[in-house]
Amino acid sequence: MLDHVSITISDMPAAERFYVAIMKALGVVKVGRREDWLGYGERARAAYPDRVYLAIYQGAKPEEAYRRHWCFKAGSRSEVDAFWNAGLAAGGTDDGPPGLRSYHASYYAAFLRDPDGNRIEAVCHHPL
């Protein structure tokens, strides 16, 4: 459903450490960097319409928003675990450890807050 997502962070070095770590854990490549921007994934094009892209921009600290978050697909439960561990080691905070959730029998997810407090999730829908 999503083609691309853009988010704002206030501390680029802290955000870069965090997002490099979690994206590596999920197998997502960094495709670009400037002082005020990071890009992950791949932009969709006519020949590749199913690609997804995340842009991270330097800006004001985002306002707290109840229930706002974005979720990354993980290929396995071990990727969810790796996402959570990498995020904690790179300056994120725990917002829900890896585990099964009540959404469906195989919904295995973990939640983190990035260094700016943005809420992010990784989920695997595959049974074991």
C-alpha positions in Angstrom: 0.0 0.0 0.0 2.8 2.5 0.8 5.1 3.8 -1.8 7.3 5.9 0.4 7.4 7.5 3.8 9.2 10.6 5.1 10.0 11.2 8.8 11.7 14.0 10.7 14.4 13.8 13.2 16.3 16.5 15.1 19.7 14.9 15.6 21.1 13.4 12.4 24.2 11.7 13.9 22.1 9.9 16.5 19.4 9.0 14.0 21.9 7.7 11.5 23.5 5.4 14.1 20.1 4.1 15.0 18.6 3.7 11.5 21.8 2.1 10.1 21.6 -0.5 12.8 17.9 -1.4 12.5 17.9 -1.3 8.7 20.9 -3.6 8.6 19.1 -6.0 10.9 16.2 -6.0 8.5 18.3 -6.3 5.4 17.4 -2.9 4.0 20.1 -0.9 2.2 21.0 2.7 2.8 20.7 4.4 -0.6 21.9 7.9 0.2 23.0 10.5 2.7 23.4 14.2 3.0 23.9 16.3 6.1 20.1 16.8 6.3 18.8 13.5 4.8 19.1 9.7 4.9 17.4 7.3 2.4 16.7 3.6 2.8 15.2 1.0 0.5 14.6 1.8 -3.2 12.4 4.3 -5.0 9.7 2.8 -7.1 10.1 3.2 -10.9 8.0 2.1 -13.8 10.1 -1.1 -14.1 10.0 -1.7 -10.3 6.6 -0.5 -9.0 6.7 -2.6 -5.8 9.7 -1.0 -4.2 9.4 1.0 -1.0 11.4 3.9 0.2 12.0 5.7 3.6 13.4 9.2 3.7 14.6 10.7 7.0 15.0 14.5 7.1 16.6 16.8 9.6 14.1 19.1 11.2 12.4 20.0 14.5 11.9 17.3 17.1 8.6 15.6 16.1 5.6 16.1 18.4 4.4 13.2 20.4 1.4 11.6 18.7 -0.5 8.8 20.4 -0.6 5.6 18.3 1.4 7.1 15.4 4.1 4.7 14.3 5.4 2.9 11.2 6.1 -0.7 10.9 8.7 -2.5 8.9 8.2 -6.1 7.6 10.7 -8.6 8.8 11.4 -11.9 7.0 11.7 -13.9 10.2 11.2 -13.7 13.9 15.0 -13.6 14.3 15.0 -10.4 12.2 12.5 -8.9 14.6 14.8 -9.9 17.5 17.8 -8.4 15.6 15.9 -5.2 14.9 15.0 -4.7 18.6 18.5 -5.6 19.9 20.3 -3.4 17.3 18.0 -0.5 18.0 18.6 -0.7 21.7 22.3 -0.9 21.2 22.2 2.1 18.9 20.4 4.6 21.1 16.8 3.6 20.8 14.5 2.8 23.7 12.3 -0.2 24.3 8.6 0.3 23.6 7.6 -3.4 23.5 10.0 -6.3 23.4 9.9 -9.0 20.7 7.0 -11.4 21.1 3.7 -12.7 19.8 0.8 -10.1 19.8 -2.9 -10.6 19.8 -3.6 -9.4 16.2 -3.3 -12.9 14.8 -1.7 -16.2 15.9 1.6 -15.6 14.0 2.0 -11.8 14.6 5.5 -11.5 16.1 6.6 -7.9 16.6 8.8 -5.6 18.6 8.5 -1.8 19.2 11.2 0.8 19.7 11.4 4.6 20.0 14.1 6.2 17.9 16.4 8.8 19.5 13.7 11.5 18.8 10.9 9.4 20.2 9.4 8.3 16.9 7.6 4.9 17.5 8.6 2.2 15.1 7.8 -1.5 14.8 9.1 -4.6 13.0 6.8 -7.5 12.4 7.0 -11.0 11.0 3.7 -12.6 10.0 5.1 -16.1 9.3 4.6 -18.9 11.7 7.9 -20.1 13.2 
